[in-house]
């Protein structure tokens, strides 16, 4: 019986894995209360769009990144690494917003069987934070997040949760959205799809 259930589980995974939208990578972050969470980067072949995806016990959220906005995000993270070097070289303690770094994202939320879409894009700001001294080194990237009302119901808001990425989490974020990671995920997806097509 266990072997049959395992086979059914594998079949279900195979069916789900060949949707237009699939997982590229995952990374962790802290919310405004310093609880750790996981964010997933997904990609849609059909729409040629990336999604920052997170879920709670009752809701799921997608925040859309076009390839151009993903490039802008990479540029922001490059600037963070540049400032990290400056901060460490000069033992600087500072909080500073990245210049010209705002990225506007469209939000989608699924609650139960209902879908909601933001009435306008959510602007994401990026803040560099450092605390460097002879005894301590810490660098963080902070996104305050934001929310917008939905097109379906103005009293229901879609929130991009505040994100704090500290030290090694910044490097994990950079790796998660890198071209290399994305290309590997796309190639793996295509290979799995081609294998499944052999059994039509």
C-alpha positions as CSV (number, residue, x, y, z in Angstrom):
1,X,0.0,0.0,0.0
2,X,2.8,2.4,0.9
3,X,4.5,1.7,-2.5
4,X,1.2,2.6,-4.3
5,X,0.9,5.8,-2.3
6,X,4.5,6.8,-3.2
7,X,3.8,6.2,-6.9
8,X,0.6,8.4,-6.7
9,X,2.7,11.1,-5.0
10,X,5.3,11.0,-7.7
11,X,2.6,11.2,-10.4
12,X,1.1,14.2,-8.7
13,X,4.4,15.9,-8.5
14,X,5.0,15.3,-12.2
15,X,1.7,16.8,-13.2
16,X,2.2,19.9,-11.1
17,X,5.8,20.4,-12.2
18,X,4.9,21.1,-15.8
19,X,2.7,24.1,-15.2
20,X,3.6,27.4,-16.9
21,X,4.8,28.6,-13.5
22,X,7.5,26.8,-11.6
23,X,10.0,27.3,-8.8
24,X,13.4,28.7,-9.6
25,X,14.8,29.2,-6.1
26,X,14.1,30.0,-2.4
27,X,15.7,32.4,0.1
28,X,15.0,33.4,3.7
29,X,14.3,36.8,5.3
30,X,13.1,38.4,8.5
31,X,9.8,40.3,8.9
32,X,9.4,43.5,10.9
33,X,9.0,41.4,14.1
34,X,12.3,39.5,13.3
35,X,10.5,36.3,12.5
36,X,12.2,34.2,9.8
37,X,10.2,33.5,6.6
38,X,10.8,31.9,3.2
39,X,10.3,33.6,-0.2
40,X,10.2,31.7,-3.4
41,X,11.2,33.0,-6.9
42,X,8.9,31.5,-9.6
43,X,9.0,31.8,-13.3
44,X,6.2,31.6,-15.9
45,X,7.2,30.5,-19.4
46,X,3.9,31.6,-20.8
47,X,4.1,35.2,-19.5
48,X,7.9,35.5,-19.4
49,X,7.5,36.9,-15.9
50,X,9.0,36.2,-12.5
51,X,7.1,36.1,-9.2
52,X,8.2,36.7,-5.6
53,X,5.9,34.2,-3.9
54,X,5.1,33.7,-0.3
55,X,2.2,32.0,1.5
56,X,0.6,32.0,5.0
57,X,-1.8,29.5,6.5
58,X,-4.7,31.0,4.6
59,X,-3.3,33.2,1.8
60,X,-0.8,33.1,-1.0
61,X,0.8,36.1,-2.6
62,X,2.5,36.7,-6.0
63,X,4.5,39.9,-6.8
64,X,5.3,40.3,-10.5
65,X,8.8,41.1,-11.8
66,X,9.3,41.5,-15.5
67,X,12.8,40.6,-16.7
68,X,13.6,44.3,-16.8
69,X,12.5,44.7,-13.1
70,X,14.5,41.7,-12.2
71,X,17.6,43.3,-13.8
72,X,16.8,46.5,-11.7
73,X,16.7,44.3,-8.6
74,X,20.0,42.8,-9.4
75,X,21.5,46.3,-9.9
76,X,20.2,47.3,-6.4
77,X,21.8,44.3,-4.9
78,X,25.1,45.1,-6.7
79,X,24.9,48.6,-5.1
80,X,24.4,47.0,-1.7
81,X,27.5,44.9,-2.1
82,X,29.5,48.0,-3.2
83,X,28.3,49.9,-0.1
84,X,29.1,47.0,2.1
85,X,32.7,47.2,1.1
86,X,32.8,50.9,1.7
87,X,31.2,50.5,5.1
88,X,33.7,47.8,6.1
89,X,36.7,49.7,4.8
90,X,35.6,52.8,6.8
91,X,34.0,51.1,9.8
92,X,30.8,52.9,9.1
93,X,27.4,52.7,10.9
94,X,24.8,54.1,8.6
95,X,21.2,53.7,7.3
96,X,20.8,55.1,3.8
97,X,18.2,54.6,1.0
98,X,19.5,53.4,-2.3
99,X,19.2,56.2,-4.9
100,X,16.9,55.7,-7.9
101,X,16.2,52.2,-6.7
102,X,12.4,52.0,-6.4
103,X,10.8,49.0,-8.1
104,X,7.0,48.9,-8.7
105,X,5.4,45.5,-8.5
106,X,1.9,44.3,-9.2
107,X,0.4,42.1,-6.5
108,X,-1.9,39.1,-6.6
109,X,-3.4,37.3,-3.6
110,X,-5.4,34.1,-3.3
111,X,-7.5,33.7,-0.3
112,X,-9.5,30.5,-0.2
113,X,-10.9,30.2,-3.7
114,X,-11.0,34.0,-4.3
115,X,-8.4,35.9,-6.3
116,X,-7.5,39.6,-5.8
117,X,-5.3,41.9,-7.8
118,X,-3.8,45.3,-6.7
119,X,-5.5,48.4,-8.1
120,X,-2.1,49.9,-8.7
121,X,1.5,48.8,-8.3
122,X,3.2,48.6,-4.9
123,X,6.5,50.7,-4.8
124,X,9.4,48.9,-3.1
125,X,12.1,51.0,-1.5
126,X,15.5,49.7,-0.6
127,X,17.6,50.7,2.4
128,X,21.2,49.8,3.2
129,X,22.1,49.4,6.9
130,X,25.5,48.8,8.4
131,X,26.9,48.5,11.9
132,X,30.7,48.2,11.6
133,X,33.2,48.6,14.4
134,X,36.4,47.0,15.6
135,X,34.3,44.4,17.5
136,X,31.3,43.9,15.3
137,X,30.4,43.8,11.6
138,X,26.8,43.6,10.4
139,X,25.2,44.6,7.1
140,X,21.5,44.4,6.1
141,X,19.1,45.2,3.3
142,X,15.7,46.5,4.4
143,X,12.6,46.7,2.2
144,X,9.8,48.5,4.2
145,X,7.2,46.8,1.9
146,X,3.8,48.4,1.3
147,X,0.2,47.6,0.4
148,X,-2.5,48.5,-2.1
149,X,-6.3,48.0,-2.3
150,X,-7.6,45.3,-4.6
151,X,-9.6,45.8,-7.8
152,X,-12.3,43.4,-6.6
153,X,-12.8,44.9,-3.1
154,X,-11.4,48.2,-2.0
155,X,-11.6,47.1,1.6
156,X,-9.2,44.1,1.0
157,X,-5.6,45.1,0.7
158,X,-2.7,43.1,-0.7
159,X,0.5,43.6,1.3
160,X,4.1,43.2,0.4
161,X,5.5,42.3,3.8
162,X,8.5,44.1,5.1
163,X,11.8,42.2,4.4
164,X,15.1,42.4,6.3
165,X,18.0,40.4,4.8
166,X,21.1,40.3,7.1
167,X,24.7,39.5,6.1
168,X,24.7,36.1,4.4
169,X,21.0,36.3,3.5
170,X,22.0,39.1,1.1
171,X,24.3,36.8,-0.7
172,X,21.6,34.1,-0.8
173,X,19.2,36.6,-2.3
174,X,21.8,37.5,-5.0
175,X,22.3,33.9,-5.8
176,X,18.6,33.1,-5.9
177,X,17.9,35.7,-8.6
178,X,21.1,35.3,-10.6
179,X,21.1,34.4,-14.3
180,X,23.0,31.2,-13.5
181,X,20.4,30.0,-11.0
182,X,17.5,30.9,-13.3
183,X,19.1,29.3,-16.4
184,X,19.7,26.1,-14.4
185,X,16.1,26.0,-13.2
186,X,14.7,26.6,-16.8
187,X,17.0,23.8,-18.2
188,X,15.9,21.4,-15.5
189,X,12.3,22.2,-16.1
190,X,12.7,21.7,-19.9
191,X,14.5,18.4,-19.4
192,X,11.8,17.1,-17.1
193,X,9.1,18.2,-19.5
194,X,10.8,16.6,-22.5
195,X,11.1,13.3,-20.5
196,X,7.4,13.4,-19.6
197,X,6.6,14.0,-23.3
198,X,8.2,10.7,-24.2
199,X,5.3,9.0,-22.5
200,X,2.4,10.5,-24.4
